[in-house]
């Protein structure tokens, strides 16, 4: 079974992934930023997503928040598809 888990942003990679899932009728779980968490909001969101123990994490270019997501995923033994490089 396939479920897409993402940050729910209305633009960028999250929106592209959501559109892909909608066209294919793939269920989605979104984790929006909790603005009360302030500067930790992105990190907290990633921790919540990783707590679901996904089979794969797909990483695209981003900030230090994405870098930390990849590090944590690898520490947990999750498969990471890394598309952050120049050939992404």
N, C-alpha and C positions, 0 to 999 in steps of 0.2 A: 504494500500500500504506500501511496505517496501523499505527503502533506507538505505544502510549502509554508515555511516559517520565515517571516521577514519583519522588518521594522515599520512597515505601513506608510512610508513616506509617499507623498503624492507625485513625486518626480524622481528622475534618476533610475537607478537599477531596481529599486524596490517596486516602482511603478511598472517597469518593463516585466519584472518577474510576476507581478500580480496579473498583468494583462495576459501573459502566457498561461498562467494557471486558470484564469477565467475562461479563456478560449477552449481549454482542454478539460474543463470541469474538475480541476484538481482542488481539493479543499485547502483552505488557507487559515493560518493563525497569524495574527499581527500583534506585535508588541510595540506600542507607541512609546515615545519618550515620556517619562514622568518628570515634568518640568520642576517639580518640588525637589528632585534630586540634584538640581543645579548642574554643576560641572561634571558630576558623576552619572548623569542621566543616561548617556550612551553606554557607559560601562555596565551600569545596572541592567539596562535592557539586554545587553549581550549575555550577561550572567543568567538572566531569566530564560533566554532562548536556549542556552547551553544546558540548562537544568533539565530540559526535555530529552536530553541524550539523543540528538539527531544522528543519523547515519553518516551524513556528509555536511560539511560547511563549505559554501562557495564564497570566496572573498574577492571583492573587486576593489579597485583603487579607492582610497579614503584617507582617513586620518590615523592618529595614534589609537583611536578607539578600535579601528579595524585591525591594526597590528596586534593589539592586546587580545582581540577575539581569536585571531589565528594562533597566538601563543597558548591561550587557554584551551582551545580545541585540541591542539596537538598534545598538550599535557594530559588531557583526558583520553587520549588515544583515539580521537575521532579522525576520520579521513577528511583532509582539507584539499579542496580544489582551488588552487591559488591563481587568480587571474589579475593580480595587482601589477604585474610587470608590464614592460613596454609592448609586449606582444599580446597581453591579456587575452 
